[in-house]
Each structure stands twice: as C-alpha cells, then as structure tokens.
Amino acid sequence: MNLDEYRSAARSWLAENARRTDATEEIDAREFMARLHDAGYSGITWPKRWGGQGLTQAEERAFAAEAAAYTLPTYIFSIGLGMCGPTLLDKGSDAQRERFIRPLLRGEEVWCQLFSEPGAGSDVAALQTRAVRDGDSWVVNGQKVWTSVAQLADWGLLLTRTDVEVPKHKGLTMFVVDMHHPGVTVRPLKDMTGRAHFNEVFFDDVTIPDAHRVGEVDDGWSVAVTTLLHERLSISAGVGMGGGVDWLAELRQAVDTSDPYVRDQLVELHIRTRALSLFNQRLAQETKAGIFPGARGSAAKLLLAELTLFQADLATSLVGPAAVVDERLSHALCLAPAMALGGGTNEIMRNIVGERVLGLPPEPRVDKTVPFKDLKVGTQG
C-alpha cells in the first residue's frame, strides 16, 4: 500500500485499539503490544527475518504522527525497543536475534539495561561488576543502579568486567542476563514523583551461559557504545519519555495567548521542538542508510534535555502555581530534571560533542592506559 493508505489504516487501527490522551481507561501493556505487533505496527523498520515489519522510516513517521493523539501503554518496553533490541540486531548472534527479538516486539518479554553502578555512573567504564568464566558459563557478582523497569524485566543487557589486567575500556564483556535468576535481587528506588522509575540490582553468583554473551570476550565496550548510541537516539526521539504531556498544547490552553510575550515564548517552544524533531529524523534516516551518526546522537540527547528543562521553566513561569497543582503537569515537571541525567549528564554530552563532533582538544585523561587493577575507582582500593 502507498503511504496515504498506510497512514489511513494506522489511523483506523489506533481509533479502535488505543487510548486517547484525555481518556481514563487503562489498557494492558503486554496485550496491547501483542495486538500492535500482529497489526504490523511494532518494529516497523526492523528486519522481517527477526519479527519486524521491514518497512521504511516514512511508515514509521506516519504511524508516529497518527499515534501522537494517543497515550500508548508502551513505556515498560521502551528500554528493549530503544536500546537492547537494536543492540542485539547490530551486535548479537543470529541465535540471539531468533530467540529474543520477536518476543520483545510482541511484548511477551520486558528488557532493562544494566550499565551504571554506584561508583560508575558517568564513567561507565569504571564499573566493577565481575564475570568469571566457568566452563561454558560465566558467574557474575556485583551491583547496578538507576536501572529503569528492572522490577518488571524478564531480561537485561548486562555490562561486566572480565579482565582487570588491562585498561578499563578493554576488559569489559556484554551479556544477556535472566532477571528471574535466583541470584538477581531488584530493589525499586522511589523518586520525587512518588513512583519507582529506577532500581538497584544485585548479582550474587548469577550463572550466565556463554551463548548469551553479546560480542567478543573483553570487547564489551564497543557493544556498550552501540547501546549508548541507541539510548541517546531513542531518548532524544522521546521513546517512553516526557511524562506524556504535549507541552505546547497544554500551555496554549492554560495561558493568555493574546499576550505578545506569551506568544513569543510559545513560538520559541515550537521552534525548539520542531528543530529537534527534524534533527532526529535526519539521524534516523542516516542510520537506516547505514551511516553511523556517532557522537551526534549525544547532541540530540543534549538538545532534548535542554528542551525539557526549557518546557518546565516555561510552564512554571507562564502558568504559575497551577502548574504544580495539575496532576499531569506536576508529574512532568518532576521528571524534567532527570532528562539532564539519564543517558549521560549534559556536561558529559557537551564533552562528547566538543571532542568528537567539533574536534576540540580532549581533557587530560591519565587512566586510559593504566590496568584497571591499579586504579582507585568507586569502592575499589
């Protein structure tokens, strides 16, 4: 079918199956994802061989445009769809893609990403969670933190240290871990919204088969970089983020648009939002064409973080105290600061853009050539 027919079919399906943003009824997330996939709207650009639809960015954008009027219950799948699944497509084995991709797209299994640790947040390569080989398996011990949806996850993409004799970036290995293993303990962390978006996760003698290793032994950093790229692209594209609020629409209803100052601020919000959308479209098109966006994904993530904070500041300045009374707006306001932290802080993003996009001199790093065992990082030493 042509693009107009595709969009019309998507519009009809959403009207029958999805919940509009102003509706109150709840929809079961897993059941919805199964229907979404069976209708052809999950994994729109993912390869057909692994359960995707094998279509183009044009169809994906058309569906997204029609879905904007709805609140889709897909948040718990955002890590899998935006980060873990794309990493397996890029770096996983055919057996891993065969086993994990279709259940992910149908909502049968929820995924989380296990990178950050108490002593290794912005400096992920300083992580200490160890994986030790034991025949055809690996035994993992350690701790992760700030893990989204871990309390609901069936599987996780886990970055571990497998060699302490080499510099920190060279001794890492990536695995797929069963989150229901008896040695995995998940403890939710409540934030100021009152909800547990994040978790801390403990691994005590967790056994992982070598068949669940993603990439080569000690080459986990290159796999992690792929995941981080997809993370920043998915965050900047708004996958599962933003508190479910269309800020421009909300503010237009809540303020006096006859005021020239107010109109000027709303135009600024529209320009920033549209610019980020176009930048994301370009990155998505390049990725589909096999052009690696590289550090520009960090630029997109930085732009979204700054846009989110601008939206929050604008809401409080224009709407006033009512912004923190309204349940939807107040929840979104509480989430706004997290955008400048999750997926890498704004400061880290600026460093990456400065060094890898603009070609500025890097900051001095004395730890890149030192064996990890000789570093004093986190709780080590």
C-alpha positions in Angstrom: 0.0 0.0 0.0 1.1 3.6 -0.6 1.9 5.9 2.3 -1.5 7.6 2.4 -3.2 4.2 2.6 -0.8 3.1 5.3 -1.5 6.2 7.4 -5.2 5.7 6.9 -5.0 2.1 8.1 -2.9 3.1 11.1 -5.4 5.8 12.0 -8.3 3.3 11.9 -6.4 0.8 14.0 -5.5 3.3 16.6 -9.0 4.6 16.9 -10.2 1.1 17.6 -7.4 -0.2 19.8 -5.6 2.7 21.6 -6.5 5.2 24.3 -6.7 8.9 23.6 -4.6 11.2 25.8 -7.6 12.5 27.6 -9.2 9.1 28.2 -9.0 7.4 31.7 -9.4 3.7 31.0 -6.3 1.5 31.3 -5.0 -0.9 28.7 -3.0 -4.0 29.5 0.5 -3.2 28.2 1.6 -6.7 27.2 -1.7 -7.5 25.5 -1.6 -4.2 23.6 1.9 -4.8 22.3 0.9 -8.2 21.0 -2.0 -6.6 19.1 0.3 -3.8 17.9 2.8 -6.3 16.5 0.1 -8.5 14.9 -1.4 -5.5 13.2 2.1 -4.6 11.8 2.9 -1.5 13.9 5.7 -2.9 16.2 9.2 -2.9 14.9 8.1 -1.1 11.7 11.7 -0.7 10.4 13.1 -3.8 12.0 14.1 -6.8 9.7 11.2 -9.1 8.8 13.5 -12.1 9.4 13.5 -11.4 13.2 9.9 -10.4 13.6 9.9 -6.8 12.4 7.9 -5.3 9.5 10.8 -4.5 7.2 9.4 -1.1 6.2 11.0 2.4 6.0 11.3 5.5 8.1 8.4 7.0 6.2 6.0 4.4 7.5 7.4 4.8 11.0 7.0 8.6 10.9 3.5 8.2 9.5 2.5 5.9 12.4 4.1 8.1 15.0 2.2 11.1 13.6 -1.1 9.2 13.9 -0.2 7.9 17.4 0.6 11.4 18.8 -3.1 11.8 19.8 -3.0 8.7 21.9 -1.3 7.5 25.1 0.2 4.1 24.2 1.0 1.8 27.1 4.5 1.1 25.8 6.7 2.7 28.5 7.8 -0.6 30.0 9.1 -1.7 26.6 11.0 1.5 25.8 14.4 0.1 27.0 14.0 -3.0 25.0 12.7 -1.3 21.9 15.1 1.7 22.0 18.3 0.2 23.3 18.5 -3.6 23.9 16.8 -4.8 20.8 18.7 -2.6 18.4 22.0 -3.6 20.1 21.1 -7.3 19.5 20.3 -6.5 15.9 23.7 -4.8 15.5 26.0 -6.9 17.7 24.1 -10.1 18.6 24.3 -13.6 17.1 21.6 -15.0 14.8 20.6 -17.4 17.6 20.2 -14.4 20.0 18.1 -12.5 17.4 16.0 -15.6 16.8 15.4 -16.1 20.5 14.8 -12.6 21.7 13.7 -10.1 19.1 10.2 -11.3 18.2 9.1 -11.8 21.9 10.4 -8.3 22.6 8.4 -6.8 19.8 5.2 -8.6 20.8 5.5 -7.5 24.5 6.0 -11.0 25.7 9.2 -10.1 27.4 10.4 -6.8 29.1 14.0 -5.7 28.9 16.3 -3.5 31.0 19.8 -2.1 30.6 22.4 -2.8 33.3 25.3 -0.4 33.0 25.5 2.2 35.8 26.9 1.4 39.2 27.2 3.3 42.5 30.9 4.2 41.6 30.5 4.2 37.8 27.7 6.5 36.6 29.0 9.0 34.1 32.3 7.0 33.9 30.6 3.7 32.9 34.0 2.0 32.0 34.9 2.2 35.7 32.4 -0.5 36.6 33.3 -3.3 39.0 30.7 -6.0 38.5 32.7 -9.1 37.7 32.0 -12.0 35.4 34.3 -15.0 35.8 34.4 -17.8 33.3 33.4 -21.3 34.5 33.5 -23.7 31.6 30.7 -22.9 29.1 29.2 -20.4 31.6 30.1 -17.2 33.5 29.5 -16.4 37.1 28.5 -12.8 37.9 28.8 -10.8 41.1 28.2 -7.1 41.6 25.7 -4.3 41.8 24.0 -1.9 39.3 21.8 1.1 40.0 19.5 3.6 38.2 18.1 0.7 36.2 14.8 1.6 34.6 11.9 -1.0 34.7 14.2 -3.7 36.2 11.4 -4.6 38.6 9.3 -5.7 35.6 12.1 -7.0 33.4 12.5 -10.6 32.2 15.9 -10.0 30.5 18.7 -7.4 30.9 21.6 -6.3 28.8 24.5 -6.5 31.4 27.9 -5.0 31.1 30.6 -6.7 33.2 34.3 -6.6 33.9 36.1 -9.8 32.7 39.8 -8.7 32.9 41.4 -6.4 35.4 44.9 -6.7 34.0 44.1 -4.3 31.1 42.9 -0.7 30.9 39.3 -0.2 32.0 37.8 0.1 28.5 39.5 -3.1 27.3 38.4 -5.6 29.9 34.6 -5.5 29.6 32.2 -8.1 28.2 28.4 -7.8 27.5 25.8 -10.4 28.3 22.1 -11.1 28.2 21.1 -12.0 31.8 17.9 -13.7 33.0 16.4 -11.2 35.5 14.4 -14.1 37.1 17.6 -16.0 38.1 17.6 -16.7 41.9 20.8 -14.7 42.3 19.3 -11.5 41.0 17.8 -9.1 43.5 15.9 -6.0 42.4 15.1 -3.1 44.8 12.9 -0.2 43.5 14.0 3.3 44.2 11.3 5.9 44.6 11.9 9.4 43.2 10.2 12.7 43.9 7.3 11.7 41.7 6.4 9.1 44.2 7.0 6.3 41.7 9.8 3.8 41.2 11.2 4.6 37.8 14.6 3.3 38.8 16.0 0.3 40.7 19.2 -1.0 42.2 20.1 -4.6 41.2 22.3 -7.0 42.9 24.0 -10.1 41.4 25.1 -12.9 43.7 26.7 -15.9 41.9 24.4 -15.4 38.8 25.2 -18.0 36.2 25.0 -16.9 32.5 25.6 -19.3 29.6 28.3 -18.2 27.2 25.7 -18.4 24.4 24.2 -15.3 26.0 27.5 -13.3 25.5 27.0 -10.4 23.1 30.1 -9.8 21.1 33.6 -11.0 21.8 35.1 -11.5 25.3 36.7 -8.3 26.5 35.2 -6.3 23.6 32.2 -5.2 25.6 33.0 -1.5 25.3 32.3 -1.5 21.6 29.0 -3.2 22.3 28.2 -0.7 25.0 29.0 2.2 22.7 26.4 0.8 20.3 23.9 0.6 23.1 24.6 4.1 24.3 24.2 5.4 20.8 20.8 3.8 20.5 19.9 5.0 24.0 20.7 8.6 23.2 18.9 8.4 19.9 15.8 6.8 21.5 15.8 9.3 24.4 16.2 12.3 22.0 13.3 10.9 19.9 11.2 10.8 23.0 10.7 7.0 23.3 8.9 6.5 26.6 9.8 9.9 27.9 8.3 13.3 28.6 5.7 12.5 31.2 3.0 12.0 28.5 2.5 15.8 28.1 2.2 17.8 24.9 3.6 20.9 26.4 2.7 23.3 23.6 -0.9 22.1 23.5 -1.2 22.2 27.3 0.3 25.7 27.6 -1.9 27.1 24.8 -4.9 26.1 26.8 -3.6 27.3 30.1 -2.3 30.8 29.3 -3.5 34.1 27.7 -2.3 33.8 24.1 -3.2 37.4 23.4 -0.2 38.5 25.4 2.7 39.2 23.0 5.3 37.9 25.5 3.4 34.6 25.9 3.1 34.2 22.1 6.8 34.8 21.7 7.6 32.1 24.3 5.3 29.6 22.7 6.8 30.3 19.3 10.3 29.7 20.8 9.0 26.3 22.3 7.6 25.3 18.9 10.8 26.2 17.1 13.0 24.2 19.5 10.6 21.2 19.4 10.5 21.2 15.6 14.2 21.6 15.2 14.9 18.6 17.4 12.3 16.6 15.6 13.9 17.3 12.2 17.4 16.6 13.6 16.1 13.2 14.9 14.5 12.4 11.5 17.9 13.1 9.8 19.8 10.8 12.2 17.2 8.1 11.8 17.4 8.3 8.0 21.2 8.2 8.1 21.1 5.2 10.4 18.7 3.3 8.1 21.0 4.1 5.2 24.0 2.6 7.1 25.6 6.0 8.0 26.7 5.8 11.6 25.5 9.0 13.5 28.3 8.7 16.1 28.6 11.4 18.6 25.8 13.4 17.0 23.5 11.2 18.9 24.8 12.8 22.0 24.0 16.2 20.5 20.4 15.1 20.0 20.2 13.9 23.6 21.6 17.2 24.9 19.1 19.2 22.8 16.2 17.1 24.3 17.5 17.6 27.9 17.7 21.4 27.4 14.3 21.4 25.7 12.7 19.5 28.6 14.1 22.0 31.1 13.0 24.9 29.0 9.5 23.4 28.9 9.4 23.0 32.6 10.7 26.5 33.3 8.2 27.9 30.8 5.3 26.1 32.3 6.1 27.4 35.8 6.7 31.0 34.6 3.6 31.2 32.5 1.1 29.0 34.3 2.3 29.8 37.8 1.3 27.8 40.9 -1.4 26.0 39.0 1.3 24.1 37.1 2.3 22.2 40.3 -1.4 21.5 41.2 -2.4 19.9 37.9 -1.5 16.2 38.2 -0.2 15.7 34.7 1.8 18.9 34.6 3.3 18.4 38.1 4.3 14.9 37.2 6.1 16.1 34.0 7.7 18.9 36.0 9.2 16.4 38.5 10.5 14.2 35.6 12.2 17.1 33.8 15.5 17.3 35.7 16.0 13.6 35.2 16.4 14.2 31.4 19.6 16.1 32.1 21.0 13.0 34.0 19.7 9.8 32.4 21.7 8.5 29.4 24.6 10.8 30.4 24.7 14.2 32.0 24.5 17.4 30.0 28.2 18.0 30.9 29.2 14.6 29.6 27.2 15.2 26.4 28.9 18.6 25.9 32.4 16.9 26.3 31.5 14.3 23.7 30.2 16.8 21.2 33.1 19.1 21.8 35.7 16.4 21.3 34.1 14.1 18.7 32.0 16.4 16.7 33.8 19.8 16.9 37.2 18.3 17.2 38.2 20.3 20.3 41.2 19.1 22.4 40.1 16.4 24.9 40.5 16.8 28.6 43.6 15.2 30.1 43.0 11.5 31.0 45.6 9.7 33.0 43.6 6.5 33.4 43.1 5.3 29.8 46.4 3.3 29.7 46.6 2.1 33.3 45.5 -1.5 34.1 42.1 -1.5 35.9 43.5 -3.3 38.9 45.9 -0.4 39.5 43.1 2.3 39.5 41.3 3.5 42.6 37.8 3.8 41.4 34.4 3.7 43.2 34.9 1.5 46.3 38.0 -0.2 44.9 41.3 0.4 46.7 
